[in-house]
Amino acid sequence: MSRALDKNLLSQLKSEDPRPAYNEISKLFTKLPESNLLELEFLGSSYPLEPGVNFLQDGNAIAIPKLRLVQAFIVARQILQKHLENDSKTIPDEVTAATSILLLMDPEHLTAANLRKRVLSRPESITQATLKGEQRFVDTLLTARLHRHTKSPTLWSHRRWLVTTCWRLGIPWDGRHDIQHVVMVAGERHPRNYVAWQHARLLLGHDPDLAATVVFDVKEFCLRNHSDISGWAFLSDCIARIQDEESRRSVCSSVLDDVLSMTESFRWTNESVWVFLRTVIAREHVNEQYFNRFIAANDGLSAAMPHSLPERIIIERAREWYGKHHVPKVAHVACRTPPVTCHQSPTPP
């Protein structure tokens, strides 16, 4: 949704009282459901609502017209400005409610995010209930059908603060749930969402057993989103972090089976898949059958393409890279060398 305001919308803003829109929309975030997250999206001017209707709701799905959102934002900004001018150390509930609207309109509103941290850091507020409530708020924004929110560095940083605060306090945290229902959802709604996958790496770093738990979940994500380099890079990291060598070999073999089968069946030629295959096969000292399948798939695809085709260049370079970086397996000696880095520098869309 464009942030530009057309003349008609500006005229409506001048003629209508924005407070009712603010009151109703802000209430959505003061009483968030505990079971499922809200599904948020914005409506453009082509979806006019009747006077007095500030949003549409169907269960947990919420659609907010642009006009109502801007009206709510105007009021929220006024509340924040008044608080900042008073230079008060106490942050009333009204200001906290306003910050939810500010972040809904502008996910990079750092002042709003920091004010919420200050509220949560008060001795009487830093409880499991309040922190989990904040988690539901920020996850609602991170998984919304809002392009800027799903990849917002400010929102992901706020979530990182939440997670590390809960760890410090010994509050239980479900890392697999986060990766399945927050990171992957954000990754699908904003492809190549490296900020989201970096958050997943934070979770892996805290729990050594999490990689083996989520690796097949991540594999399924990658097969559904096979052009997403960020997902494949994270899948490679998951495999590399599995501590038990026998388990790691088994997981790696299973993942390669599925990825090679899909690559052969659908004749995938995108760089994301081939970077993953070349790296894992070179790094993990897999059974020779996977190397042979890698070569056969590579030869089969490249032979059917003109020499100058970019896709052919991609898969041929993958084979050349493998030849340069593959370290022959030493019998009965486990490989302890650091994993070869397969990350590219993804360009934000």
N, C-alpha and C positions, 0 to 999 in steps of 0.2 A: 504494500500500500504506500502510495506516495505521501510524503510529509508536506507537500505544497498545499496551500489553502486557496481554493478558487473563490471568485467574487461572490458567488451565491452562498457559500459556506461562511464567508466573512460577514455577509449581511445578516445571516441567521445568528451568528455569534453576538452581534451587536444588539439584536432585537430580543433575545431570549435570556432568561435567568439561568446561569450555569449551575447554580447550587443543587437543584434536584438531580441532575445527572451525576454530579459528584457524590451526593449522598447515597444513591442507589448503587453506583459502580464500586465505590469504596467498601460497601457492605459485603460485596462478593469476596473480599480478601480478609475481612475480619472474622468470618465464619467459614473457613475452607473445609470441605468434606475430609474426613479422616480415611476413608477407604480408597477412593479414586481421585486423581488429579482433575482439575477443571481443564476442559478443552477449549482454549481461547482462539478466536480469530477476529479480525476487523472487517467491517462492511464498508464498502465504498459508497459513493453518492448514488449509484445505480440501484441501491437497495434502501429506498426511503421507508421510514417507520412512521406510524401514526404519532401525532403530538402526545407527549407525556410518556411514550415508550422509550426507555433508555437503553435497552438491550433485549436480545432474544435468547431464550434459554430452553433447551431440551435436555433434561437430565443434567449431566455434567458439561454439556456443550454450551458455550456462551459465545454469542456473536455481538460485537459492540460497534455501532455505527461510528464513522470517523468524527462526525459532528459532536456526538455525545462524549467521545473520548477527549476531544480538544476542550470541550466545556469543563469536563472533570479536571483536566490538566491545569486549566487556568486557575481554578479554585485551589487545587493542591499547591500550585506554585505560590499563590498568595499566602497560604498558611505557612509554608516553609519560610518565605521571605520575612514574614512577621516574626517567626521564631528566631531566625538568625539575627534580625535587628535588635531583638530584646537581649541577645547574648545570654540566654538562660542555660544553666547547666542541666536543668530538669527538662526532660523531653516528654511532653504530655502525649496521651494516646491519640489525640487529634493529629499531631505531627506524624506519628508512626503511620496512621491511616493514610495521610497525604503522601508519604514516601512510596506506598504501594502503587498509587496512581502515577507518580512521577516515573517510577521504574517501568510501569506498563507502557507509558508513552515513550520514554527514553531509557533503554536498558543500560546506557553508559552514564547515567546520572550518579556520579561517584559520591556526591554529598548525601543523596538519599540512601545509598547503600551503607555509607559509613555511619549515618545516624541510626540505622537499624542495628548495626553492630554495637553501637554504644548502649542502646536500649537493652540488647540481649546480654551485654557484659555486666550489667548491674547485679550485685550479689543476690538480690531478691528475684531476679529474672532468669539467671543462668541455670535453668532446670531442664530436665529431659523433655518435659512437656512443651516448654517454650521453644527449645531448639528444634524439636521435631515439627512444631508448628511452622517455624521459619523454613524448615526444609520443604514442607509442602508448598509454601508460597514460592520459593525460588525454583523448585522443580516444575511448578505450574507454568512459570515463565519460560524456563529452559526447554520445555517440551511442547510449547504452544505452536500453533501454525503461524508463527510470526518470524519472518526470515532473520531479522536483526537480533532477536532475543536468543535464538537457539545457538548462536555463535558469539554471544556477547562476552568479551573478556572480563568485564566488570561483574556480570552475574556468575560466571564460572569461578571467579576469584572469591566472590561472596560464599559460594557453595564450598569452596576449598576451606575457607575459614570455619564454616559450620562443621565440616567433617573433622578437621584437626582439633577443634574445640571439644567435640564429643569424644574423640579418642583420648584427649588429655584428661577428661573427666571420667573416663571409664564407661561411657554410655555405649551400649551395644549398637553396632552399625552393620548393616547388611550390604556388603560390597557387591555381591552378585546381583542383588536386586537393583542397585544403582546402575550397574553396567547394562543390564537387560532393559530396564524401564526408564532410564534417564539418558544415559550416554547414547545408546543405540537409537532411541527415538529421536534425539537431537541430531544424531548422525544421518538418519534417513531424511529428516526434514530440512537439513542443510548439509548437502554432500561435501565431502572432504573437510569435515569439521574437526580439524586437528586440535582445537581448543578442548572439545569434548573428550577426545581420546587421550589428551594429556591428563585430564582429570581421572580417566580410567587408570592410567599409569600410576597416579598417586595412590589409588586404592590397591593396586598390585604391590606397590612398595611396602605397604603397611601389613599385608597379609601374604606370607610366602606360599600358602596353599591355594590362594585365589586363582592363580593362573590356570592350574589344572582343572579347577571347577568351572571356569567360564570359557575355556578354549573352544569347546564345541558350539557354545552360543555365538561366539565371535565368528567362527567358521560359517555358520548359517547366515549371519549378517553379511559376510563378504560374498557368499554365493548369490545372495539377493541383490547385492550392490557391487558388482564385480569391477566397476570402473573407479571405485573409491580407494585411492592409495592410502588414506589414513587408516581405514579399517584393516587393510592387508598388512600394513606396517605393525599395527597393534597385534594382529594374529601372530605374526612372526615373533614379536616380543613375548607373547604368552607362551609359545612353545619354548623359547629360550630360557624362560624363568622357571620351568618345571624342574624341580630339584632332583627327584628320583630318576635315575638314568633309564631304568627299564620302563617306567611309566612314560617318560619323555619319548623314547623310541616308539612305543606303542601308539601314543597320541599322534606323533609326527607321521607315522605310517598311515593311520586312519585319515588324518587331514589331507595328506597328499593323495591318497586314493580318491577321495571325493573331489578335490580340486582338479586333479588331472583328468578325471572322468568328465567333469563339466567342461573343462577346456577343450578336450577332444570332441565332445558331443556338439558343443555350440561354436567351436572354432574361434575361441576368444583370442584376440590379438592385441588387446590393450596392454599398455606398459605396466599397469598396476599388478595384474596377474603374473606377468612374466618376471617382474622384479621379485615378487614373492617366491615364485617357484625356483628361480635360479639361486636365490639366497639360502632358502631353507635346505635345498638339496645339497648345496655346497657346504653348508655349515654343519648339518646334522649327521653327516656320514651315514646316510640312509642305505637301505638294502639296494643292491645293484639294479633291481627291477624298476625302481623309481627313476634312477638315472636313465635307464634304457627307455622308459616311457617318456621322460622329459625330452630326450633326443629325438625319439620317433615323432612325438607331437610337433616338435620344433621343425624337423625336416619336412613333415607332411604339410604343415601350414606354409612354410616359406617356399616350397617347391611350386605351390599353386598361385604364387603372386608374382607380379612384375618386379624386377630388381629395384626399381626406384620408388616403389610404394612404401610410404612411411611405416605401415604395419609390418612389412617384411623386415625393414631395418631394425625395428624394435625387437622382434623375436630373434633375429640373427645376433644382435648385440647381447641379448640375454645369454645365448650360447657361448659367445666369446668371453663374456664376464665370468661365466662358470668355469671355463677352461683356465682363466688366470687366477681365480681365487679358491678353487677346490684344493683342499689339502688331503692327500691320500690317507686313508684310514690305517692306523697302526694297530696291528692285531692285539687284542686283549688289553688295550690301553685306552682308557676313557679320555675323550677330548676335554681338556680344561682351558683351552684358549678362549679369549673373549669372543662373543658372537660377532660375525661380520655385520656391520651396519647396513641395512637395506633402505634406510629412510631417504626419501627425496624431500626436497623443500617444497611442500605443497603451496600452490598459489591460491589465496582466497578467491572464491568466485566473485 
